[in-house]
Amino acid sequence: MSNERQGWIEGNADHCGRTDPHPARPFRMVLLGAPGAGKGTQAELLTDRLRPCQLSTGDVFRAAKCANSDALSTAMKDAMAAMQAGRLVSDETVIDMVRERSHCVTCSYGFMLDGFPRTVSQAEALDEILADHDLKLDVVLNYDLPVETVVRRLSGRRTCRSCKTTFHVETKPPKKDGVCDKCGGELYQRDDDQAESIRVRLKAYEESTAPLAKYYDAKGLLLTIIAEGEPSEIFARTLTALEERFGPLPA
Ligand code: AMP
């Protein structure tokens, strides 16, 4: 894992230690999108292209889940319980966690936040952290996909029990039914990829996170990208939309 992501996850106050040249134009961006909209894949592609630090709050919670539970604060233990139940962690805990890492959010390489903010209160807290350092968000990329397409995408997903590679019954089927092409492991459907839990996750997204699109639209920061098609097509669409707004992107 790269240093900057390690620094973010561990939350130490040191500078991330990046020594590569600064991007010619550092971007400070937020990614929004329902589960299954392919945000994670676009985050990887955008990080390669624009080189901001990629910061995911979900990564911090997942790392804490693996830590010795005696070492966790009460707030973090409550956060783990919420995550386990598929609920959102409280705004207070998430905001404290991001504040502790404000050195990452204000870094001169720029950032790409994935999974934060998820509520309007979190978005307001982010604005405050940035304003304290005379910084502003550049853009909020909103990956938009019809609910039925999300359900089809996620409910067709099959994951290898051994190596975790993912397949899709329609769009990326394994050579042999139920068997991983890579390692021969058994393919299964994750509990949270069952159609019913997908609908529950989407409802939570609609209720808590979708209002954020309005919040950012009112500030003129929202850039909505149709998340239909192959990852490379969606990425090309993203770059075109960014160029329309910001002019040619640095090579
Ligand atoms: P993710 O990988 O972004 O889907 O996050 C995994 C889980 O971590 C979520 O289901 C929440 O329980 C928790 N989580 C991550 N980021 C946030 C956030 N910004 N606000 C509340 N809960 C969060």
Boltz pocket constraint, residues with backbone or C-beta under 6 A from the ligand:
constraints:
  - pocket:
      binder: B
      contacts: [[A, 57], [A, 58], [A, 59], [A, 61], [A, 79], [A, 82], [A, 83], [A, 84], [A, 86], [A, 87], [A, 88], [A, 89], [A, 90], [A, 94], [A, 114], [A, 115], [A, 116], [A, 117], [A, 118], [A, 119], [A, 122]]
      max_distance: 6.0
